[in-house]
Amino acid sequence: MLDTPTRPDTTAPAAAVALADLETPALLLDLGRFDRNVARLRAHLAPLGVTLRPHVKTAKSIDLARRLFPQGGGAITVSTLAEAEYFADGGITDITYAVGLSPDRIARARALVARGVALDVLIDSVEQARALADAAADGAAMPGVLIEIDCDGHRGGLLPGDRAIVAIADVLAAGGVALRGVLTHAGESYNARGGVGLPEMAEAERAAAVAAAGLLRAGGHACPVVSVGSTPTAHFARDLTGVTEVRAGVFMFFDLVMHGIGVCAVDDIAVSVLATVIGHRVDKGWILTDAGWMAMSRDRGTAKHPVDQGYGLVCALDGTPYPDLIVGDASQEHGILTVRPGSGATLPDLPVGTRVRVLPNHACATSAQHDRYHVLDAAGTGVAAVLPRIRGW
């Protein structure tokens, strides 16, 4: 493990603190927008007949996970075993660990199963299958297994027609390890712009997973789980025949990348970083803040978009964006606010001490820089609560 994860399990109430008085940089969360974003995706998926298994790698908060499932329980996706352990501690025990399993993590995964967690792990090679089968020889409980399918050449996984899919299933079956199904992720959907092509990407994602499931079934293996999902394709899918569940994560918060892809509006973005103006360079057209890349992350996910948002879009304290004002550059603890190149906008008058809010390029990366959310009150002018976040691997 690279870091010892914290394991908070309660909402920490904040004293009444106005945003103008909050120490900065600070990660802010608008729960009204969060709830609206969740309701939107659920409403879209409901008529398509699939289950939503949200990816909580973005939220990393038991409080927010419980908000996803107000009736209790719920099935989630995680990207680290630290997350799986943390959410299991919080009572959520139906978990998919959606990162390729290395053999050294098998024992830790089995420990979760031993304590009652319904855990599925992800593999895409016979080598991984053999490691699981060898571990199962002692007769103790094992996690279920999903085979990763490559639907668009973006990352790992096997092509839908690769006979290695059946070979993996054969090894698992011989070793007494339960094959649960297939999983794919349309990562290339992040290269869409303005929503163009996303319905087609969603269909390609569905077709790849369903084809791989068919190959398994033809080879004599059950395939009860057919799992797809990315935030862009989840919102643009029109037909999910043959799919059992959809995974998505950043949809809870959205961000400027999702805005550029065409999945959300700017006023759907639920997280922002509160920063303080600490200086000016009038000769350069700069306003300096205390939120550099340590607060915003180095993610420049909009750099290739038609509208480059720098390190983030700058808003007034009430969340209203300043015209074409972005974090144009950043060092470790300094953000440099500039007018977007080519814009006719003028640099606003922001004296030293002024508070601003910055909308992030990538909500996952920016949130990962912080150990807590400062939840906005109903008026949006103060902090109603503080929610801890899990960290570590």
C-alpha positions as CSV (number, residue, x, y, z in Angstrom):
1,M,0.0,0.0,0.0
2,L,1.4,3.4,-0.9
3,D,-0.6,5.2,1.8
4,T,-2.4,4.3,5.0
5,P,-6.1,5.0,4.2
6,T,-8.2,6.8,6.7
7,R,-11.4,5.1,7.6
8,P,-14.0,7.7,8.7
9,D,-17.5,6.4,8.9
10,T,-19.5,9.3,10.1
11,T,-20.4,12.7,8.8
12,A,-18.4,15.3,10.7
13,P,-20.6,18.4,11.4
14,A,-19.0,21.7,10.7
15,A,-19.3,24.7,12.8
16,A,-21.1,27.5,11.0
17,V,-18.5,28.8,8.6
18,A,-19.1,31.3,5.8
19,L,-17.3,30.6,2.6
20,A,-15.7,34.0,3.0
21,D,-14.1,32.7,6.2
22,L,-13.2,29.1,5.2
23,E,-9.5,28.2,5.1
24,T,-8.4,27.7,1.5
25,P,-7.9,25.8,-0.7
26,A,-11.0,23.8,0.1
27,L,-13.1,21.3,-1.8
28,L,-16.8,22.3,-2.0
29,L,-19.7,20.1,-2.7
30,D,-23.2,21.1,-3.9
31,L,-25.5,18.3,-2.7
32,G,-28.4,19.7,-4.7
33,R,-26.5,19.3,-7.9
34,F,-25.2,15.9,-6.8
35,D,-28.7,14.6,-6.1
36,R,-30.0,16.1,-9.4
37,N,-27.2,14.4,-11.4
38,V,-27.9,11.0,-9.7
39,A,-31.6,11.3,-10.4
40,R,-31.0,12.2,-14.0
41,L,-28.9,9.0,-14.7
42,R,-31.3,6.8,-12.9
43,A,-34.3,8.2,-14.8
44,H,-32.4,7.6,-18.1
45,L,-31.5,4.0,-17.3
46,A,-34.8,2.9,-15.7
47,P,-36.7,2.2,-19.0
48,L,-33.6,0.4,-20.4
49,G,-34.0,-2.4,-17.8
50,V,-30.6,-2.4,-16.2
51,T,-29.2,-2.0,-12.7
52,L,-26.9,1.0,-11.9
53,R,-23.7,-0.1,-10.1
54,P,-22.2,3.3,-9.5
55,H,-18.4,3.6,-9.4
56,V,-17.5,5.2,-6.1
57,K,-13.9,5.8,-7.0
58,T,-15.0,9.4,-7.7
59,A,-16.9,10.0,-4.4
60,K,-14.7,7.9,-2.1
61,S,-17.2,8.7,0.7
62,I,-19.5,6.4,2.6
63,D,-21.8,9.3,3.3
64,L,-22.2,9.9,-0.4
65,A,-22.5,6.2,-1.2
66,R,-25.4,6.0,1.3
67,R,-27.0,8.9,-0.4
68,L,-27.0,6.9,-3.7
69,F,-29.0,4.2,-1.9
70,P,-31.4,5.8,0.4
71,Q,-33.2,2.5,0.9
72,G,-30.0,0.9,2.1
73,G,-27.7,-1.8,0.6
74,G,-26.7,-1.2,-2.9
75,A,-24.1,-2.5,-5.4
76,I,-21.0,-0.5,-6.1
77,T,-17.8,-0.5,-8.1
78,V,-14.4,0.4,-6.7
79,S,-11.0,0.9,-8.1
80,T,-8.9,0.0,-5.0
81,L,-9.1,-2.6,-2.3
82,A,-8.8,0.1,0.3
83,E,-12.1,1.5,-1.1
84,A,-13.6,-2.0,-1.0
85,E,-12.6,-2.4,2.7
86,Y,-13.8,1.0,3.6
87,F,-17.2,0.7,2.0
88,A,-17.6,-2.8,3.4
89,D,-16.9,-1.3,6.9
90,G,-19.7,1.1,6.1
91,G,-22.1,-1.7,5.4
92,I,-22.0,-1.9,1.6
93,T,-21.1,-5.4,0.7
94,D,-21.9,-6.0,-3.0
95,I,-18.7,-4.8,-4.6
96,T,-17.0,-5.1,-8.0
97,Y,-13.2,-4.4,-7.9
98,A,-12.9,-3.1,-11.5
99,V,-9.1,-3.0,-11.9
100,G,-7.1,-6.0,-13.2
101,L,-6.2,-8.3,-10.3
102,S,-2.5,-8.9,-9.6
103,P,-1.7,-12.2,-7.8
104,D,-0.4,-10.5,-4.7
105,R,-3.9,-9.0,-4.1
106,I,-5.7,-12.3,-4.0
107,A,-5.3,-12.9,-0.3
108,R,-6.6,-9.4,0.5
109,A,-9.6,-10.0,-1.8
110,R,-10.3,-13.3,-0.1
111,A,-10.2,-11.6,3.3
112,L,-13.1,-9.5,2.2
113,V,-15.1,-12.5,1.0
114,A,-14.4,-14.2,4.3
115,R,-16.1,-11.4,6.1
116,G,-19.2,-11.7,4.0
117,V,-18.6,-9.3,1.1
118,A,-19.9,-10.4,-2.3
119,L,-16.8,-9.4,-4.2
120,D,-16.1,-9.8,-7.9
121,V,-12.6,-9.2,-9.3
122,L,-11.4,-8.5,-12.8
123,I,-9.0,-10.5,-15.0
124,D,-8.1,-10.8,-18.7
125,S,-5.5,-13.5,-18.9
126,V,-5.1,-17.3,-18.3
127,E,-2.2,-16.4,-16.0
128,Q,-4.5,-14.5,-13.7
129,A,-7.0,-17.3,-13.9
130,R,-4.4,-19.9,-12.9
131,A,-3.3,-17.8,-9.9
132,L,-6.9,-17.7,-8.7
133,A,-7.4,-21.4,-9.3
134,D,-4.2,-22.2,-7.4
135,A,-5.3,-20.1,-4.5
136,A,-8.7,-21.8,-4.4
137,A,-7.0,-25.2,-3.8
138,D,-7.1,-24.7,-0.1
139,G,-10.9,-24.7,-0.2
140,A,-11.5,-21.3,1.4
141,A,-13.9,-18.8,0.0
142,M,-13.0,-17.0,-3.3
143,P,-14.2,-13.9,-5.0
144,G,-16.2,-14.2,-8.2
145,V,-14.5,-13.3,-11.4
146,L,-15.4,-11.0,-14.3
147,I,-13.4,-11.2,-17.6
148,E,-12.5,-7.8,-19.0
149,I,-13.5,-7.1,-22.6
150,D,-11.9,-4.6,-24.8
151,C,-14.7,-2.8,-26.7
152,D,-12.7,0.1,-28.2
153,G,-8.9,-0.4,-27.9
154,H,-8.7,2.1,-25.1
155,R,-7.2,0.1,-22.3
156,G,-6.9,-3.6,-21.2
157,G,-9.1,-6.5,-21.9
158,L,-9.7,-9.2,-24.6
159,L,-11.4,-8.6,-27.9
160,P,-15.0,-10.0,-27.9
161,G,-14.2,-12.9,-30.2
162,D,-10.9,-14.0,-28.6
163,R,-10.9,-17.7,-27.7
164,A,-8.8,-16.9,-24.7
165,I,-12.1,-15.8,-23.0
166,V,-13.3,-19.4,-23.0
167,A,-9.8,-20.6,-22.0
168,I,-9.9,-18.4,-19.0
169,A,-13.4,-19.7,-18.1
170,D,-12.1,-23.3,-18.5
171,V,-9.3,-22.7,-16.0
172,L,-11.6,-21.1,-13.5
173,A,-14.1,-23.9,-13.7
174,A,-11.4,-26.5,-13.3
175,G,-10.1,-24.7,-10.2
176,G,-13.6,-24.3,-8.7
177,V,-13.6,-20.5,-9.0
178,A,-16.9,-18.9,-10.0
179,L,-17.1,-17.1,-13.3
180,R,-19.6,-14.3,-12.8
181,G,-19.5,-12.7,-16.3
182,V,-17.9,-10.0,-18.4
183,L,-17.1,-6.4,-18.0
184,T,-16.2,-3.6,-20.4
185,H,-15.6,0.1,-20.3
186,A,-15.9,2.5,-23.3
187,G,-12.9,4.7,-22.4
188,E,-12.7,6.1,-25.9
189,S,-16.0,7.9,-25.3
190,Y,-13.9,10.5,-23.5
191,N,-12.7,11.6,-27.0
192,A,-16.1,12.6,-28.1
193,R,-17.0,16.2,-28.4
194,G,-20.4,17.8,-28.0
195,G,-22.2,14.5,-27.7
196,V,-21.4,13.5,-31.3
197,G,-20.9,9.8,-31.7
198,L,-21.8,8.8,-28.2
199,P,-24.9,6.8,-29.0
200,E,-22.8,4.8,-31.4
201,M,-20.1,4.3,-28.9
202,A,-22.7,3.1,-26.3
203,E,-24.0,0.6,-28.8
204,A,-20.5,-0.7,-29.6
205,E,-19.8,-1.1,-25.9
206,R,-23.1,-3.0,-25.5
207,A,-22.4,-5.2,-28.6
208,A,-18.9,-6.1,-27.5
209,A,-20.0,-7.2,-24.0
210,V,-23.0,-9.2,-25.3
211,A,-20.8,-10.9,-27.9
212,A,-18.3,-12.0,-25.3
213,A,-21.1,-13.3,-23.1
214,G,-22.4,-15.3,-26.0
215,L,-19.0,-16.8,-26.6
216,L,-18.8,-17.9,-23.0
217,R,-22.3,-19.4,-23.1
218,A,-21.5,-21.2,-26.4
219,G,-18.5,-22.7,-24.6
220,G,-20.6,-24.1,-21.9
221,H,-20.2,-21.4,-19.3
222,A,-22.8,-19.4,-17.5
223,C,-22.5,-15.6,-17.8
224,P,-25.0,-14.0,-15.4
225,V,-23.3,-10.6,-15.4
226,V,-22.9,-8.4,-18.5
227,S,-21.5,-5.1,-17.2
228,V,-20.9,-2.0,-19.3
229,G,-20.4,1.6,-18.5
230,S,-18.7,5.0,-18.7
231,T,-20.4,8.2,-17.8
232,P,-20.7,9.4,-21.4
233,T,-22.1,6.1,-22.8
234,A,-24.4,5.6,-19.8
235,H,-26.1,8.9,-20.6
236,F,-26.4,8.3,-24.4
237,A,-27.2,4.5,-24.5
238,R,-30.5,3.9,-26.3
239,D,-30.7,0.1,-26.2
240,L,-29.1,-2.1,-23.5
241,T,-30.5,-5.4,-24.6
242,G,-28.4,-8.3,-23.1
243,V,-26.7,-6.0,-20.5
244,T,-27.4,-6.5,-16.8
245,E,-25.7,-3.5,-15.2
246,V,-24.2,-0.1,-16.0
247,R,-21.3,1.4,-14.2
248,A,-20.5,5.1,-14.1
249,G,-18.8,7.3,-11.5
250,V,-18.1,10.9,-12.4
251,F,-21.8,11.5,-13.3
252,M,-22.4,12.3,-9.6
253,F,-20.2,15.4,-9.8
254,F,-19.6,16.0,-13.5
255,D,-16.7,18.3,-14.6
256,L,-15.4,20.4,-17.4
257,V,-14.3,17.3,-19.4
258,M,-17.8,16.0,-19.3
259,H,-19.1,19.4,-20.3
260,G,-16.8,19.4,-23.3
261,I,-17.8,15.9,-24.3
262,G,-21.4,17.1,-24.3
263,V,-22.7,15.1,-21.3
264,C,-23.6,18.0,-18.9
265,A,-23.9,21.8,-18.5
266,V,-21.6,23.9,-16.5
267,D,-24.2,24.4,-13.9
268,D,-24.4,20.6,-13.3
269,I,-20.9,20.5,-11.9
270,A,-21.3,19.7,-8.2
271,V,-17.7,20.2,-7.0
272,S,-15.4,23.2,-7.0
273,V,-12.3,24.4,-5.2
274,L,-12.5,27.5,-3.1
275,A,-9.4,29.7,-3.5
276,T,-8.2,33.0,-2.2
277,V,-6.6,35.8,-4.3
278,I,-3.1,36.3,-2.9
279,G,-1.6,38.7,-5.5
280,H,-1.5,40.3,-8.9
281,R,0.8,40.7,-11.9
282,V,-0.9,43.5,-13.8
283,D,1.9,43.6,-16.4
284,K,1.2,40.0,-17.2
285,G,-2.5,40.0,-16.9
286,W,-2.4,37.6,-14.0
287,I,-4.3,37.2,-10.7
288,L,-2.6,34.8,-8.3
289,T,-4.5,32.5,-5.9
290,D,-3.5,29.9,-3.3
291,A,-4.9,27.0,-5.3
292,G,-2.2,25.5,-7.5
293,W,-2.0,22.0,-8.9
294,M,-1.8,20.5,-5.5
295,A,-5.4,21.7,-5.0
296,M,-6.6,21.3,-8.6
297,S,-4.5,18.4,-9.8
298,R,-2.3,18.4,-12.9
299,D,-5.2,17.1,-15.1
300,R,-5.4,19.1,-18.3
301,G,-8.2,17.0,-19.8
302,T,-9.7,19.9,-21.8
303,A,-6.5,20.9,-23.5
304,K,-7.5,19.1,-26.7
305,H,-11.1,20.3,-26.5
306,P,-12.4,23.1,-28.7
307,V,-12.6,25.2,-25.5
308,D,-9.5,24.8,-23.3
309,Q,-10.4,25.4,-19.7
310,G,-6.8,25.5,-18.5
311,Y,-6.7,24.0,-15.0
312,G,-10.2,25.1,-14.3
313,L,-13.0,27.6,-14.9
314,V,-13.1,30.5,-12.3
315,C,-16.4,31.5,-10.7
316,A,-17.5,34.1,-8.2
317,L,-18.4,33.0,-4.7
318,D,-22.0,32.3,-5.7
319,G,-20.8,29.9,-8.4
320,T,-21.4,32.2,-11.4
321,P,-18.5,31.9,-13.9
322,Y,-16.5,35.0,-14.7
323,P,-16.5,35.6,-18.5
324,D,-13.6,33.5,-19.9
325,L,-11.6,33.6,-16.7
326,I,-9.6,30.3,-16.3
327,V,-6.7,29.0,-14.2
328,G,-4.4,29.4,-17.1
329,D,-1.3,28.1,-15.4
330,A,-0.4,26.6,-12.0
331,S,2.6,25.7,-9.9
332,Q,2.5,23.6,-6.8
333,E,0.7,26.2,-4.5
334,H,-0.1,29.0,-6.9
335,G,-2.9,29.3,-9.4
336,I,-2.6,31.9,-12.2
337,L,-5.9,33.3,-13.3
338,T,-5.9,34.7,-16.8
339,V,-8.5,35.6,-19.5
340,R,-8.7,32.7,-22.0
341,P,-6.5,33.4,-25.0
342,G,-8.5,34.9,-27.9
343,S,-11.3,36.2,-25.7
344,G,-12.4,39.8,-25.7
345,A,-13.2,39.6,-22.0
346,T,-11.4,41.7,-19.4
347,L,-9.7,40.6,-16.3
348,P,-12.1,41.2,-13.4
349,D,-11.1,43.4,-10.4
350,L,-10.4,40.8,-7.7
351,P,-8.6,42.4,-4.7
352,V,-6.3,40.4,-2.5
353,G,-8.4,38.4,-0.1
354,T,-11.2,37.8,-2.6
355,R,-12.6,34.3,-2.6
356,V,-13.3,32.5,-5.9
357,R,-14.5,29.0,-6.8
358,V,-12.8,26.9,-9.5
359,L,-14.7,24.2,-11.4
360,P,-12.4,21.3,-12.2
361,N,-11.4,19.6,-15.4
362,H,-11.6,16.2,-13.9
363,A,-13.6,15.8,-10.7
364,C,-12.0,12.5,-9.8
365,A,-8.4,13.9,-10.0
366,T,-9.3,17.2,-8.2
367,S,-11.2,15.6,-5.4
368,A,-8.3,13.1,-4.9
369,Q,-6.2,16.1,-3.8
370,H,-8.4,16.6,-0.8
371,D,-9.3,14.6,2.3
372,R,-12.8,16.0,2.8
373,Y,-15.8,17.7,1.2
374,H,-17.1,21.0,2.5
375,V,-20.8,20.7,1.9
376,L,-22.6,23.9,0.9
377,D,-25.6,25.0,2.9
378,A,-28.9,25.7,1.2
379,A,-28.0,29.3,0.5
380,G,-24.7,28.3,-1.0
381,T,-22.9,30.8,1.2
382,G,-21.6,28.6,4.0
383,V,-20.6,25.1,5.0
384,A,-23.4,22.8,6.3
385,A,-21.2,19.7,6.9
386,V,-17.8,18.2,6.3
387,L,-17.7,14.7,4.7
388,P,-14.4,12.8,5.0
389,R,-13.0,10.9,1.9
390,I,-11.1,7.6,1.8
391,R,-7.5,7.7,0.5
392,G,-4.9,5.1,-0.3
393,W,-4.7,1.8,-2.1
